[in-house]
Amino acid sequence: MSLGNLSHKELIKTIKDKCIPPLLSRFYKGQAGGRVCIIGGCEDYTGAPYFSANATALMGCDLTHVICEQSAATVIKSYTPNLMVHPYLLDSNTFERYHQNDNSDVITNKGNIKDINLVKIKTLLRNIHVIVIGPGLGRDEMMFSTIKDIIKYILEELGGNIPIILDADGLFLLSKNKEVQELLTRFPDGRIILTPNVVEFKRLYDSLIGEDKCHREKKENKLQGLEIAKRLKCIVVEKGHQDKIFGCNGNILINEQIGSYKRVGGQGDTLTGAIAALLAFSRAMYDFNITNETKNVKDESDGLEWIDYAMLSCYGGCCVTRECSRLAFAAKKRAMQTTDLNDRVGEVYDKIFG
């Protein structure tokens, strides 16, 4: 099956048939709905990880976690009791304050507080199905250092099979750090998803491909996203007037669904959350084969590989986000806020995929 040849309706039907597991009484918590973790949130930015995690939960994810910087945890917890919030990230200022006092009870013979918290993060992530990195992360160097450790851990100790969505400041780190770029190329195809906006896309392209690439000066290259996808063996969701989804296998999906005329800051966070939930559903169907447990054999008659499931998940996330935006704008016009969009995720999911 070639996804690029399918119409919008056919893509939606394929997502419903192939990517979304049924709700059955025999499934235990987290088996069909999945477990997703959002990594982000700092003192200055607490809304972004909440909107991403809330969208994931409203899409139907069973268990949604947030790993954030310590000062952001209480704030995010106050938004809702539905999310599990873990204050395991440290920024440079907090780390320095801990170490100003040698008698601090957080300095133990087991290592410093950053190492102790990294063990907590790794323990949690072993049981996670999809990870989102970047919403509200900020650009603190110690936070970035922890993110690099996390990516390396997922790749080298967990086999790189947990899909990682990089957004916002996660993309900034990627564009500036060659070590992270090299790590991503070692993941299995389609396990890394990038969701850049226009500014993030240009920064990423310039870092990976180069500003002076010969063909770029001649035209507005509509396939730049494909170059990035092939370079990093990933999927690129280029957000814009159209959402263009590029796979490292050369496939391209374009979502032209109508959204709204107003853009709000958390729309991209809603998108990452929607994609994360669908990726968790897809893993239940593809990686864990939950609808055929007794035979433990995948249905390969359709020819779909993991990267196809991942691209379908991205397409479905774009559909949900655009329809949420359309409905929110229709109701609120210029007064539309992120909550107006984000709170509609559940009803829109049911409308499209129910």
Phi, psi and chi 1 to 4 in degrees:
 res  aa     phi    psi   chi1   chi2   chi3   chi4
   1 MET       -  127.4  179.1 -171.1  -62.5      -
   2 SER  -100.5  112.8  176.3      -      -      -
   3 LEU   -62.4  -33.5  -61.1 -177.4      -      -
   4 GLY   -64.6  -18.3      -      -      -      -
   5 ASN   -91.8   -2.9  -65.9  -30.8      -      -
   6 LEU   -88.2  145.0  -60.7 -177.9      -      -
   7 SER   -75.7  171.6   67.5      -      -      -
   8 HIS   -57.3  -47.1  172.3   75.0      -      -
   9 LYS   -63.1  -38.9  -72.1 -175.6  178.2 -179.8
  10 GLU   -68.2  -36.7  -70.8  171.0  -30.9      -
  11 LEU   -65.0  -43.7  -73.3  168.0      -      -
  12 ILE   -60.9  -44.0  -66.0  -62.0      -      -
  13 LYS   -63.4  -39.4 -175.3  178.6 -173.7  -55.1
  14 THR   -65.1  -40.4  -55.7      -      -      -
  15 ILE   -60.8  -46.4  -66.5  169.1      -      -
  16 LYS   -62.0  -41.7  -68.1  171.9   67.3  172.8
  17 ASP   -77.3  -37.7  -68.4  -14.9      -      -
  18 LYS  -104.3  -33.1  -61.1  -63.1 -178.6 -179.0
  19 CYS   -99.6  -23.4  -60.6      -      -      -
  20 ILE  -107.1  117.5  -61.4  176.7      -      -
  21 PRO   -74.7  153.7   25.9  -32.4      -      -
  22 PRO   -73.2  162.8   29.1  -35.3      -      -
  23 LEU   -96.7  109.6  -67.5  175.4      -      -
  24 LEU  -121.7  147.6  -57.9  177.0      -      -
  25 SER   -63.5  -23.9   58.8      -      -      -
  26 ARG   -78.7  -12.6   65.3 -176.1  171.6   88.4
  27 PHE   -78.6  136.7  -67.6  153.2      -      -
  28 TYR   -90.5  168.6   56.8   79.1      -      -
  29 LYS   -59.2  125.7 -179.2  169.3   57.8 -179.6
  30 GLY    93.5  -12.4      -      -      -      -
  31 GLN   -74.6  -48.5 -172.9  178.6   13.3      -
  32 ALA   -96.6  -40.3      -      -      -      -
  33 GLY   -77.8  -22.2      -      -      -      -
  34 GLY    85.1  171.6      -      -      -      -
  35 ARG  -128.9  120.6  -60.3 -175.4  -72.4  -90.5
  36 VAL  -121.2  143.9  172.0      -      -      -
  37 CYS  -126.5  127.5 -177.2      -      -      -
  38 ILE   -98.6  124.5  -47.1  -60.7      -      -
  39 ILE  -110.0  110.1  -58.3  178.9      -      -
  40 GLY   167.2  174.8      -      -      -      -
  41 GLY   104.4  120.4      -      -      -      -
  42 CYS  -137.3 -173.9   62.7      -      -      -
  43 GLU   -55.6  -39.8 -178.3  178.8   14.9      -
  44 ASP   -86.3  -24.0  -68.1  -29.3      -      -
  45 TYR  -131.3  101.6  -54.0  110.2      -      -
  46 THR  -113.0  -18.9   58.2      -      -      -
  47 GLY   -70.9  -41.6      -      -      -      -
  48 ALA   -58.8  -51.0      -      -      -      -
  49 PRO   -64.9  -33.0   20.3  -32.2      -      -
  50 TYR   -63.0  -48.8  162.8   74.9      -      -
  51 PHE   -62.2  -38.7  -72.4  126.0      -      -
  52 SER   -65.6  -47.3 -173.7      -      -      -
  53 ALA   -67.9  -39.2      -      -      -      -
  54 ASN   -64.8  -40.1 -168.6   52.4      -      -
  55 ALA   -61.9  -42.6      -      -      -      -
  56 THR   -58.5  -46.8  -61.9      -      -      -
  57 ALA   -63.7  -43.2      -      -      -      -
  58 LEU   -70.2  -21.9  -67.8  178.5      -      -
  59 MET   -72.2  -15.8  -73.1  -77.9  -71.7      -
  60 GLY   115.1    8.4      -      -      -      -
  61 CYS   -62.5  136.6  178.5      -      -      -
  62 ASP   -70.6  -45.1  -73.4  -11.3      -      -
  63 LEU  -133.5  120.4  -62.2  165.8      -      -
  64 THR  -121.6  121.6  -49.9      -      -      -
  65 HIS  -111.0  154.2  -62.5  -98.8      -      -
  66 VAL  -129.0  125.1  177.0      -      -      -
  67 ILE  -105.8  119.5  -64.7  176.7      -      -
  68 CYS  -137.9  174.4   61.3      -      -      -
  69 GLU   -70.0  151.2 -162.6  -87.3  -38.6      -
  70 GLN   -55.5  -43.2  -69.2 -174.6   -2.0      -
  71 SER   -70.3  -16.3   60.5      -      -      -
  72 ALA   -90.4  -17.9      -      -      -      -
  73 ALA   -62.9  -50.1      -      -      -      -
  74 THR   -63.0  -37.8  -58.4      -      -      -
  75 VAL   -63.5  -48.1  178.9      -      -      -
  76 ILE   -64.8  -39.7  -62.2  172.3      -      -
  77 LYS   -60.5  -33.4  -72.4 -179.7 -179.1 -177.9
  78 SER   -70.6  -19.2   72.4      -      -      -
  79 TYR   -70.3  -36.2  -64.2  150.8      -      -
  80 THR  -165.4  147.8  177.3      -      -      -
  81 PRO   -88.7    1.3   32.6  -35.3      -      -
  82 ASN   -79.9  -15.7  -65.0  -38.9      -      -
  83 LEU  -105.3  148.9  -53.1  175.2      -      -
  84 MET   -97.8  115.5  -70.9  164.0  -79.4      -
  85 VAL  -112.4  128.1 -177.0      -      -      -
  86 HIS  -122.3  118.7  -47.6  -83.3      -      -
  87 PRO   -86.2   61.0   32.4  -34.6      -      -
  88 TYR   -99.1   -8.9  -63.3  160.4      -      -
  89 LEU   -88.8  143.9  -66.6 -179.8      -      -
  90 LEU  -121.0  134.6  -76.5  174.8      -      -
  91 ASP   -95.2  173.5   64.8   14.2      -      -
  92 SER   -62.9  -40.1  -59.2      -      -      -
  93 ASN   -65.2  -43.9  -69.3  -28.2      -      -
  94 THR   -65.3  -42.3  -56.1      -      -      -
  95 PHE   -60.4  -42.3 -176.7   78.3      -      -
  96 GLU   -65.8  -39.5 -173.5  174.9  -19.7      -
  97 ARG   -63.5  -39.8  -75.7 -161.2  -60.0  -89.5
  98 TYR   -59.9  -39.4  -81.9  139.6      -      -
  99 HIS   -90.4   -1.4  -77.5  -93.9      -      -
 100 GLN   -70.7  -24.1  -76.9  176.2  -12.9      -
 101 ASN  -115.7  108.5 -177.9   -0.1      -      -
 102 ASP   -64.9  -19.0  -69.3  -22.1      -      -
 103 ASN   -91.0    3.3  -63.1  -40.8      -      -
 104 SER   -57.6  137.8  171.1      -      -      -
 105 ASP   -72.5   -4.5   59.8    4.6      -      -
 106 VAL   -90.9   -5.2  -61.8      -      -      -
 107 ILE  -100.1  110.9  -50.9  -58.1      -      -
 108 THR  -125.3  173.6   73.2      -      -      -
 109 ASN   -73.8   -1.6   56.7    6.9      -      -
 110 LYS   -88.4   -5.0  -64.3  179.7 -178.4  178.4
 111 GLY   128.8  177.9      -      -      -      -
 112 ASN   -81.5  171.9   64.6   45.6      -      -
 113 ILE   -62.7  -33.2 -173.7   65.6      -      -
 114 LYS   -63.3  -44.3  179.5  178.3 -179.2  -70.1
 115 ASP   -66.6  -39.2  -64.7  -27.7      -      -
 116 ILE   -62.8  -44.7  -65.6  169.4      -      -
 117 ASN   -67.5  -33.6  -79.1   10.3      -      -
 118 LEU   -64.5  -35.6 -172.9   57.7      -      -
 119 VAL   -62.8  -41.5  170.6      -      -      -
 120 LYS   -62.4  -42.0  -66.5  178.7 -179.0  178.6
 121 ILE   -63.1  -46.3  -67.7  170.8      -      -
 122 LYS   -62.9  -39.7  -70.3  178.8  177.5 -180.0
 123 THR   -61.4  -42.0  -58.8      -      -      -
 124 LEU   -67.8  -44.5  173.5   61.1      -      -
 125 LEU   -69.2  -18.6  -66.2 -176.2      -      -
 126 ARG   -61.3  -24.8  -80.6 -158.2  -66.1  -93.9
 127 ASN  -107.2   12.7  -63.1  -48.4      -      -
 128 ILE   -98.3  146.2  -67.8  -62.4      -      -
 129 HIS   -96.9  -30.5  -63.2  143.7      -      -
 130 VAL  -145.6  142.6  178.8      -      -      -
 131 ILE  -123.9  135.7  -60.5  169.2      -      -
 132 VAL  -111.8  127.4  177.6      -      -      -
 133 ILE  -121.1  124.5  -64.3  177.1      -      -
 134 GLY   133.7  -35.3      -      -      -      -
 135 PRO   -59.6  117.4  -25.3   35.6      -      -
 136 GLY    68.3   18.0      -      -      -      -
 137 LEU   -68.0  -34.5 -176.5   68.2      -      -
 138 GLY    79.3 -175.4      -      -      -      -
 139 ARG  -126.3   31.2  -63.6  180.0 -179.7  178.7
 140 ASP   -70.8  137.7  179.4   83.1      -      -
 141 GLU   -65.3  -36.2  -73.9  -58.4  -40.2      -
 142 MET   -69.7  -37.7  176.3  158.1  -73.4      -
 143 MET   -61.7  -43.8  -61.5  -87.8  -87.4      -
 144 PHE   -62.0  -39.2  -81.4  167.6      -      -
 145 SER   -61.4  -40.6  173.9      -      -      -
 146 THR   -65.8  -39.5  -58.9      -      -      -
 147 ILE   -61.9  -42.0  -64.9  -56.4      -      -
 148 LYS   -60.7  -41.3  -74.8 -168.9  -71.3 -175.4
 149 ASP   -62.3  -39.3  -69.7  -22.4      -      -
 150 ILE   -65.9  -47.1  -70.4  170.4      -      -
 151 ILE   -61.0  -42.5  -66.3  172.7      -      -
 152 LYS   -64.2  -38.4 -173.8  176.2  -64.5 -174.2
 153 TYR   -64.7  -45.1  169.7   70.9      -      -
 154 ILE   -61.5  -39.7  -61.4  -58.8      -      -
 155 LEU   -73.3  -52.8  173.0   64.8      -      -
 156 GLU   -86.5  -28.7  -62.9  179.7   -9.4      -
 157 GLU  -108.3  -21.7  -62.1 -172.5   44.9      -
 158 LEU  -114.6   10.5  -60.3 -177.6      -      -
 159 GLY    77.8    4.3      -      -      -      -
 160 GLY    72.0   14.7      -      -      -      -
 161 ASN   -87.2  -16.1  -72.6  -39.5      -      -
 162 ILE   -77.4  117.5  -58.8  177.0      -      -
 163 PRO   -62.3  139.6  -22.3   33.8      -      -
 164 ILE  -121.7  125.1  -61.4  175.6      -      -
 165 ILE   -99.4  121.7  -56.9  171.1      -      -
 166 LEU  -103.8  126.7  -75.8  172.5      -      -
 167 ASP  -141.4  163.5 -173.1   46.1      -      -
 168 ALA    51.2 -123.3      -      -      -      -
 169 ASP   -68.1  -19.4  -68.0  -44.2      -      -
 170 GLY   -64.0  -37.1      -      -      -      -
 171 LEU   -71.6  -34.1  -69.0  172.2      -      -
 172 PHE   -62.4  -45.1 -178.2   83.9      -      -
 173 LEU   -58.9  -44.7  170.3   62.7      -      -
 174 LEU   -60.3  -41.0  174.8   60.2      -      -
 175 SER   -70.8  -21.9   67.2      -      -      -
 176 LYS  -104.1  -10.8  -61.4  -63.0 -178.1 -179.2
 177 ASN  -123.3  111.5 -166.7  -74.9      -      -
 178 LYS   -66.7  -31.6  -61.9  -62.9 -177.7 -176.8
 179 GLU   -63.7  -42.6 -179.9 -175.7   -3.6      -
 180 VAL   -65.2  -41.4  174.1      -      -      -
 181 GLN   -58.7  -43.3  -66.6  172.2   13.1      -
 182 GLU   -66.4  -39.0 -169.4  -84.9  -28.8      -
 183 LEU   -60.6  -42.6  -76.9  172.3      -      -
 184 LEU   -64.8  -32.0  -64.0 -164.4      -      -
 185 THR   -67.3  -14.8   63.7      -      -      -
 186 ARG   -93.7   -5.7  -66.4  161.2   53.6 -165.4
 187 PHE   -75.2  153.1  -83.7   77.6      -      -
 188 PRO   -58.9  150.8  -22.5   32.4      -      -
 189 ASP   -54.0  131.2  -71.6    1.4      -      -
 190 GLY    81.6    5.7      -      -      -      -
 191 ARG   -89.4  -10.8  -63.4  -74.0  168.8  165.8
 192 ILE  -111.5  131.1  -60.8  -65.4      -      -
 193 ILE  -124.9  127.1  -66.5   91.6      -      -
 194 LEU  -108.6  138.2  -46.8 -179.4      -      -
 195 THR  -127.1   65.9   56.9      -      -      -
 196 PRO   -81.0  145.4   31.1  -36.3      -      -
 197 ASN   -85.2 -171.4   59.4   26.6      -      -
 198 VAL   -60.4  -47.1  173.3      -      -      -
 199 VAL   -67.3  -45.0  174.1      -      -      -
 200 GLU   -64.6  -36.2  -67.7  161.9  -15.2      -
 201 PHE   -63.9  -46.3 -175.5   89.3      -      -
 202 LYS   -62.4  -43.3 -178.6 -179.5 -176.9  -56.8
 203 ARG   -62.3  -42.1 -177.1 -170.0  -61.8  126.6
 204 LEU   -68.2  -43.0 -167.8   57.2      -      -
 205 TYR   -63.5  -44.5 -175.0   88.5      -      -
 206 ASP   -62.3  -36.3  -70.8  -14.4      -      -
 207 SER   -70.8  -40.8  172.9      -      -      -
 208 LEU   -87.1  -40.4  -69.7  167.6      -      -
 209 ILE  -104.0  -38.7  -47.9  -60.2      -      -
 210 GLY   107.5  138.0      -      -      -      -
 211 GLU   -67.3  -25.9  -66.9 -176.2   65.5      -
 212 ASP   -97.9   16.5   56.6  -10.6      -      -
 213 LYS   -58.7  135.3 -161.1  165.8 -172.0  -64.9
 214 CYS   -58.7  -41.5   58.9      -      -      -
 215 HIS   -77.2  -16.6   68.7  -95.1      -      -
 216 ARG   -69.8  -34.4 -174.1  176.3 -179.3 -173.2
 217 GLU   -69.7  -18.4   61.7 -169.7   13.4      -
 218 LYS   -88.3  -31.0  -65.3 -176.9  179.3  178.7
 219 LYS  -154.1  166.0   58.7 -178.1  178.4  178.9
 220 GLU   -80.4  100.2 -177.5 -175.6  -28.3      -
 221 ASN   -76.1  109.9 -175.3   -3.5      -      -
 222 LYS   -77.9   -3.7  -63.6  179.9 -179.9  179.1
 223 LEU  -113.0   19.6  -62.2 -179.7      -      -
 224 GLN   -60.4  -36.3  -70.4  174.9   -5.3      -
 225 GLY   -61.2  -33.0      -      -      -      -
 226 LEU   -68.4  -36.8 -167.5   57.8      -      -
 227 GLU   -62.4  -43.4  -64.9 -179.4   72.0      -
 228 ILE   -64.0  -45.1  -64.0  173.8      -      -
 229 ALA   -59.4  -43.1      -      -      -      -
 230 LYS   -70.6  -36.8  -70.8 -178.2  175.4 -179.6
 231 ARG   -64.1  -40.4  177.1   68.8   62.3   92.6
 232 LEU  -102.0    2.0  -65.1  179.2      -      -
 233 LYS    55.9   43.5  -62.9  173.8   59.0  179.3
 234 CYS  -129.6 -172.0   70.3      -      -      -
 235 ILE  -113.5  134.0  -66.4  170.8      -      -
 236 VAL  -114.4  123.7  176.3      -      -      -
 237 VAL  -104.4   98.3 -178.7      -      -      -
 238 GLU   -85.6  107.2 -177.5 -175.9   -5.6      -
 239 LYS   -79.9  144.0  -61.7  179.1  -68.7 -168.8
 240 GLY   173.9 -155.4      -      -      -      -
 241 HIS   -55.3  -39.6  178.8   64.4      -      -
 242 GLN  -115.9  147.6  -58.6  170.4  -37.4      -
 243 ASP   -94.4  115.6  -68.8  -28.8      -      -
 244 LYS  -104.2  126.2  -57.7  171.8 -174.2  175.4
 245 ILE  -112.8  115.3  -56.8  164.2      -      -
 246 PHE  -110.0  129.8  -59.4   94.0      -      -
 247 GLY  -105.2  149.8      -      -      -      -
 248 CYS   -67.8  -11.4   57.5      -      -      -
 249 ASN   -85.7    3.7   59.7   -5.0      -      -
 250 GLY    95.6   -8.3      -      -      -      -
 251 ASN   -75.4  147.3  -76.7  -15.1      -      -
 252 ILE  -135.1  131.8  -57.8  171.5      -      -
 253 LEU  -120.4  139.2  -61.8  177.5      -      -
 254 ILE  -123.3  123.9  -61.9  178.2      -      -
 255 ASN  -102.2  113.0 -167.7  -52.2      -      -
 256 GLU  -108.3   16.3  -60.1  178.4  -77.4      -
 257 GLN   -59.0  142.7 -167.6  172.3  -27.2      -
 258 ILE   -69.8  133.3  -64.3  173.1      -      -
 259 GLY  -111.0 -128.7      -      -      -      -
 260 SER  -125.4  166.0   75.6      -      -      -
 261 TYR   -83.9  -12.7  -64.9  118.0      -      -
 262 LYS  -109.2  135.7  178.9  175.9  169.6   63.1
 263 ARG  -104.9  134.0  -66.4  -77.0  -61.9 -179.3
 264 VAL  -117.2  156.0  -71.1      -      -      -
 265 GLY   -59.8  -32.7      -      -      -      -
 266 GLY   -93.2    9.5      -      -      -      -
 267 GLN   -65.0  -40.6 -175.5  160.7  -35.3      -
 268 GLY   -65.2  -33.6      -      -      -      -
 269 ASP   -68.4  -39.0  -56.7  -47.9      -      -
 270 THR   -60.9  -40.6  -59.6      -      -      -
 271 LEU   -61.7  -47.3  174.4   63.2      -      -
 272 THR   -61.6  -37.5   58.9      -      -      -
 273 GLY   -67.0  -40.8      -      -      -      -
 274 ALA   -65.5  -43.9      -      -      -      -
 275 ILE   -63.2  -41.8  -67.5  174.4      -      -
 276 ALA   -59.5  -43.4      -      -      -      -
 277 ALA   -63.0  -44.2      -      -      -      -
 278 LEU   -67.2  -33.0  -74.2  170.8      -      -
 279 LEU   -65.4  -39.3  -74.9  169.6      -      -
 280 ALA   -63.6  -42.1      -      -      -      -
 281 PHE   -61.2  -43.3  -62.5  163.1      -      -
 282 SER   -63.6  -37.0  -69.2      -      -      -
 283 ARG   -64.9  -38.2  -71.1 -157.0   73.1 -166.1
 284 ALA   -59.3  -38.7      -      -      -      -
 285 MET   -81.1  -42.9  -61.8  -67.7  -80.7      -
 286 TYR   -91.4  -54.2 -177.5   84.1      -      -
 287 ASP   -74.8  -41.7  -75.4  -17.8      -      -
 288 PHE  -102.1  -12.5  -48.4  135.7      -      -
 289 ASN    51.1   48.6 -161.0   26.0      -      -
 290 ILE   -70.6  -20.7   64.9  167.7      -      -
 291 THR   -86.6   -1.1   59.0      -      -      -
 292 ASN  -138.8   39.8 -161.9   20.4      -      -
 293 GLU   -60.7  -37.6  -70.7  173.5  -54.8      -
 294 THR   -66.2  -34.6   55.7      -      -      -
 295 LYS   -89.8  -26.3  -65.0 -179.0 -178.8  178.4
 296 ASN    53.6   39.2 -162.7   29.3      -      -
 297 VAL  -130.3  130.6  175.8      -      -      -
 298 LYS   -75.1  148.1  -74.7 -170.3  179.3   69.7
 299 ASP   -82.6  105.1  175.9   11.9      -      -
 300 GLU  -101.4   12.8  -62.3  179.6   -9.9      -
 301 SER   -67.6  -23.9   60.1      -      -      -
 302 ASP   -88.4  -11.2   52.5   29.1      -      -
 303 GLY    74.4   11.0      -      -      -      -
 304 LEU   -79.0  134.1  -65.7  179.8      -      -
 305 GLU  -104.0  176.4  -58.8  -68.1  -19.6      -
 306 TRP   -56.6  -41.9  164.9 -105.0      -      -
 307 ILE   -60.9  -31.0 -168.4  167.6      -      -
 308 ASP   -67.9  -43.5  -60.1  -53.1      -      -
 309 TYR   -59.8  -41.9  -81.3   76.9      -      -
 310 ALA   -66.7  -41.0      -      -      -      -
 311 MET   -67.1  -37.9  -68.9 -172.0   71.4      -
 312 LEU   -63.0  -38.9  -73.2  167.1      -      -
 313 SER   -62.8  -40.8  -61.3      -      -      -
 314 CYS   -65.2  -42.4  -67.4      -      -      -
 315 TYR   -62.9  -44.5 -171.2   89.1      -      -
 316 GLY   -63.4  -39.4      -      -      -      -
 317 GLY   -62.8  -38.7      -      -      -      -
 318 CYS   -64.2  -41.0  -68.2      -      -      -
 319 CYS   -60.1  -47.6  -69.4      -      -      -
 320 VAL   -62.9  -46.4  169.1      -      -      -
 321 THR   -65.1  -42.9  -54.5      -      -      -
 322 ARG   -65.4  -40.3  -76.9  173.7  169.8  -92.3
 323 GLU   -69.8  -37.9  178.8   64.0    3.6      -
 324 CYS   -59.3  -43.2  -73.8      -      -      -
 325 SER   -64.2  -42.3 -178.6      -      -      -
 326 ARG   -62.3  -46.9 -173.0 -172.3   70.0   81.4
 327 LEU   -66.2  -40.7  -67.8  176.1      -      -
 328 ALA   -64.8  -41.1      -      -      -      -
 329 PHE   -68.7  -37.5 -177.6   73.1      -      -
 330 ALA   -61.6  -33.0      -      -      -      -
 331 ALA   -86.0  -35.9      -      -      -      -
 332 LYS  -114.7  -16.4  -59.9  -69.7 -174.4  174.9
 333 LYS    54.5 -132.5  -60.6  -64.5 -171.6  -64.8
 334 ARG   -66.3  -18.3  -72.0 -177.6 -179.9  -89.3
 335 ALA   -81.2   -1.8      -      -      -      -
 336 MET   -56.1  132.7  169.2 -174.1  166.3      -
 337 GLN  -122.1  170.4  -62.2  -63.4  -54.9      -
 338 THR   -59.1  -39.5  -52.8      -      -      -
 339 THR   -61.9  -33.4   48.2      -      -      -
 340 ASP   -63.1  -36.2  -60.6  -46.0      -      -
 341 LEU   -78.0  -51.0 -176.1  157.2      -      -
 342 ASN   -63.1  -38.9 -164.8  -97.0      -      -
 343 ASP   -70.4  -11.7  -70.3  -14.6      -      -
 344 ARG   -90.9   -0.4  -74.9  174.6  163.4   80.9
 345 VAL   -57.9  -45.0  168.0      -      -      -
 346 GLY   -61.9  -46.5      -      -      -      -
 347 GLU   -67.3  -35.5   65.2  178.5  -90.0      -
 348 VAL   -71.9  -39.2  168.7      -      -      -
 349 TYR   -56.0  -46.7  169.5   86.1      -      -
 350 ASP   -65.0  -35.8 -169.9   61.1      -      -
 351 LYS   -65.0  -41.2  175.4 -178.6  175.9 -178.5
 352 ILE   -86.3  -44.0  -63.8  175.0      -      -
 353 PHE  -114.1   -7.4  -58.1  114.4      -      -
 354 GLY   -69.1      -      -      -      -      -
